[in-house]
Amino acid sequence: MATVKRLMRVSDNKLNAGSVAKWAAALALSSSLIGGSLLTAGCFKTNAVTRPVSIAQVDPPTTRVLTPNLYAVFDDKSRSVKSARMSPIQEQDLTALINILRQTGGDLAFGLIGESSDRPLLRLRIPAPPALPVRTKVQNPFERAEQDSLFQEQMKKYEEEQQRWETEINRRIAVFMDAVRPRLQQPARENATDIYSALERAELFLNEPGAVWPGQTHSFIILNSDGADTTKRKPVEIRSGARLLLINGSGSVGTLGSLNPLRFESKQAAFDFITAKELGRSR
């Protein structure tokens, strides 16, 4: 009898161990099936998106956003300039400003200090150059191909517009320089230095209605002069907001002290200042 009981206990222990093993195996199988189901469901969820979402990216601009420039330039042709250590305005000086206008767009007006105030300024207008197309980047390869094709078309149109713009600008510059040369070559022989008249003409030019340049502009009045007005005219206020640059080697401001001009010893220094300010670099 005792032997039978011992056999029964052994049998029960084996049964319990077997049950536990079977239960553990069943649990592992269930976990595997559940995990597989979740993984499968996850795959179906991922596969539901037929292709990645496109993210448009625009290349950052490689150049500064430039502001149209307006220049009123006057060369002093009075006898007093000989004692102010000055050199007259030359073609290359105007070309330096024109090269800035080729990038910013704007107007250049040129006159002489000492000439009749009713003589019109010589003017050159350079429209802003065509805008360079901006390439759009996308992650999807199919859309990228479409964007690349569109960009190539835009570049072709831009190059055609740029060529037409360049041809027209070169024509305008040639006409302007032909008109300017006789005044540049005029000797300094005037007895009076009528600087205030030049400032009035500059202000009239710079205060014209801004239909052509409706946005912000940067204005400069450039006087290659000793700054000494000898006409005893009433001083002129600069209401256009233009910066007044005075160029002479003597450092004299003459009668222009109240206008706080920016003084430059040489034309090169003055034009380098404008280039650096408007284009962010020197010539």
C-alpha positions in Angstrom: 0.0 0.0 0.0 2.8 2.4 0.8 4.4 1.5 -2.4 1.3 2.3 -4.3 1.0 5.7 -2.7 4.6 6.5 -3.5 4.0 5.6 -7.1 0.9 7.8 -7.2 2.8 10.8 -5.8 5.6 10.3 -8.3 2.9 10.0 -11.1 1.2 13.2 -9.9 4.6 15.1 -9.8 5.4 13.9 -13.4 1.9 15.0 -14.5 2.2 18.4 -12.9 5.7 18.9 -14.4 4.3 17.8 -17.8 1.4 20.2 -17.5 3.7 23.1 -16.6 5.9 22.3 -19.6 2.9 22.1 -21.9 1.5 25.3 -20.5 4.8 27.1 -21.0 5.1 25.8 -24.6 1.5 26.9 -25.3 2.3 30.4 -23.9 5.4 30.7 -26.0 3.5 29.7 -29.1 0.7 32.3 -28.3 3.2 35.0 -27.7 4.9 34.2 -31.0 1.6 34.3 -32.8 0.5 37.5 -31.2 3.9 39.1 -32.0 3.7 37.9 -35.5 0.2 39.3 -35.8 1.3 42.7 -34.5 4.3 42.7 -36.8 2.1 41.8 -39.7 -0.4 44.5 -38.8 2.5 46.9 -38.6 3.7 45.9 -42.0 0.3 46.4 -43.5 0.1 49.8 -41.9 3.4 50.8 -43.4 2.6 49.3 -46.7 -0.6 51.4 -46.7 1.5 54.4 -47.6 2.2 53.9 -51.3 5.2 56.3 -51.3 7.0 58.7 -48.9 5.5 62.1 -48.2 7.3 64.7 -50.3 9.0 67.5 -48.4 9.7 70.5 -50.5 12.9 72.4 -49.8 14.1 75.6 -51.3 17.8 76.3 -51.8 18.8 79.3 -49.6 19.5 82.4 -51.7 23.2 82.6 -52.7 23.2 86.4 -53.0 21.9 89.3 -50.9 18.6 90.9 -51.6 19.8 94.1 -53.2 18.1 97.5 -53.1 17.8 99.8 -56.1 20.3 102.7 -55.9 19.9 106.3 -56.9 23.0 108.4 -57.6 23.3 112.2 -58.1 26.9 112.9 -59.1 28.3 116.4 -59.5 31.8 117.4 -60.6 33.1 120.8 -59.6 34.3 122.8 -62.5 35.1 126.0 -60.7 38.6 127.4 -60.4 38.8 126.8 -56.7 39.2 123.1 -57.0 42.8 123.5 -57.9 43.7 124.3 -54.3 41.6 121.4 -52.9 43.8 118.6 -54.2 41.1 117.1 -56.4 41.0 115.1 -59.6 38.0 115.5 -61.9 35.4 112.7 -62.3 36.4 110.4 -65.1 34.7 107.7 -67.1 36.0 104.9 -64.9 34.5 106.6 -61.9 31.0 106.5 -63.4 31.6 103.0 -64.6 32.2 101.9 -61.0 28.7 103.2 -60.1 27.2 101.7 -63.3 28.6 98.3 -62.3 26.7 98.5 -59.0 23.5 99.5 -60.8 23.9 96.4 -63.1 23.3 94.3 -60.0 20.9 96.5 -57.9 19.1 98.4 -60.6 18.5 102.1 -60.2 19.3 105.6 -61.7 22.4 107.6 -62.2 22.2 111.4 -62.8 25.3 113.5 -63.6 25.9 117.2 -63.7 28.5 119.9 -63.1 28.9 122.3 -60.3 29.0 125.8 -61.9 27.0 125.0 -65.0 23.6 126.7 -65.5 21.0 125.3 -63.2 18.5 125.0 -66.0 20.7 122.6 -67.8 19.2 119.1 -67.5 21.1 116.3 -65.7 22.4 113.5 -67.8 20.6 110.4 -66.7 20.9 106.6 -67.0 18.3 104.2 -65.8 19.1 100.5 -65.4 16.1 98.2 -64.6 16.7 95.5 -62.1 18.2 92.4 -63.8 16.0 89.3 -64.2 15.6 87.1 -61.1 17.6 83.9 -61.1 15.3 80.8 -60.8 15.3 79.0 -57.5 15.6 75.2 -57.5 13.1 73.3 -55.4 14.3 70.1 -53.8 12.0 67.1 -53.1 12.7 63.7 -51.6 10.5 61.7 -53.8 12.5 60.6 -56.9 9.5 60.9 -59.3 8.6 64.4 -58.2 12.4 65.3 -58.2 12.6 64.5 -61.9 9.6 66.7 -62.6 11.1 69.6 -60.6 14.5 69.2 -62.3 12.7 69.4 -65.7 10.8 72.5 -64.6 13.9 74.1 -63.3 15.7 73.6 -66.6 12.9 75.3 -68.5 13.0 78.2 -66.1 16.8 78.5 -66.5 16.4 78.6 -70.3 13.8 81.4 -70.0 16.0 83.2 -67.6 19.1 83.1 -69.9 17.0 84.4 -72.7 15.7 87.3 -70.6 19.2 88.0 -69.2 20.6 88.2 -72.7 17.9 90.7 -73.8 18.4 92.7 -70.6 22.2 92.8 -71.1 21.8 94.0 -74.7 19.4 96.8 -73.8 21.6 97.9 -70.8 24.7 98.1 -72.9 22.9 100.3 -75.4 21.7 102.6 -72.7 25.2 102.9 -71.2 26.7 103.7 -74.6 24.2 106.5 -75.2 24.8 107.9 -71.7 28.6 107.8 -71.9 28.5 109.5 -75.3 26.5 112.4 -73.8 28.7 112.5 -70.6 32.1 112.7 -72.2 32.0 116.4 -73.3 31.1 117.5 -69.8 33.8 115.3 -68.2 36.3 116.9 -70.5 35.2 120.5 -69.7 38.0 122.4 -67.9 37.6 123.9 -64.4 37.2 127.5 -65.4 34.0 128.7 -63.7 34.4 131.7 -61.4 31.5 130.8 -59.0 31.0 127.6 -57.1 27.2 127.2 -57.0 27.0 124.1 -54.8 23.5 124.8 -53.5 22.1 124.9 -57.0 23.6 121.4 -57.6 22.0 120.2 -54.3 18.6 121.6 -55.4 18.9 119.7 -58.7 19.9 116.5 -56.9 16.9 116.8 -54.5 14.5 117.3 -57.4 15.9 114.2 -59.1 15.8 112.1 -55.9 12.3 113.2 -54.8 10.6 112.2 -58.0 7.5 110.0 -57.5 8.6 106.4 -57.0 6.4 104.8 -59.7 9.4 103.1 -61.2 11.0 102.1 -57.9 7.9 101.8 -55.7 9.8 100.0 -52.9 12.7 101.2 -50.8 15.7 102.8 -52.5 19.2 103.9 -51.3 20.1 107.4 -52.4 23.4 109.1 -52.6 24.5 112.6 -53.5 28.2 112.6 -54.5 30.0 115.9 -54.8 33.6 116.0 -56.1 34.2 119.5 -54.7 35.8 121.6 -52.1 32.3 122.2 -50.7 32.7 126.0 -50.6 29.7 127.7 -52.1 30.5 131.2 -53.3 27.1 132.4 -54.5 25.7 133.3 -51.0 22.6 131.4 -51.8 20.3 130.1 -49.1 21.5 126.7 -47.9 19.6 123.7 -49.1 18.1 121.0 -46.9 18.4 117.4 -47.9 14.9 116.0 -47.6 15.3 113.0 -49.8 17.1 111.0 -47.1 20.2 110.7 -49.4 23.7 110.3 -48.0 25.9 113.2 -48.9 29.4 112.2 -49.9 32.1 115.0 -50.3 35.3 114.2 -52.1 38.4 116.3 -51.9 42.0 115.9 -50.8 42.1 118.9 -48.4 39.5 117.5 -46.0 37.5 120.8 -46.3 33.7 120.8 -45.9 33.4 124.4 -47.0 29.9 125.7 -46.4 28.4 122.1 -46.1 29.2 121.5 -42.4 25.6 121.7 -41.3 24.7 118.8 -43.7 27.3 116.5 -42.1 28.7 115.0 -45.3 30.7 111.8 -45.3 34.2 113.0 -46.3 36.6 111.1 -48.5 40.1 111.9 -49.5 39.8 110.2 -52.9 37.2 109.1 -55.4 38.4 105.5 -55.1 37.7 105.5 -51.3 34.2 106.9 -51.9 33.2 104.4 -54.5 34.7 101.5 -52.5 32.5 102.6 -49.6 29.4 102.5 -51.8 30.4 99.2 -53.3 31.0 97.6 -49.9 27.7 99.0 -48.5 25.5 98.0 -51.4 27.1 94.8 -52.5 28.9 93.7 -49.4 32.4 93.8 -50.9 35.0 96.2 -52.3 36.0 96.5 -55.9 
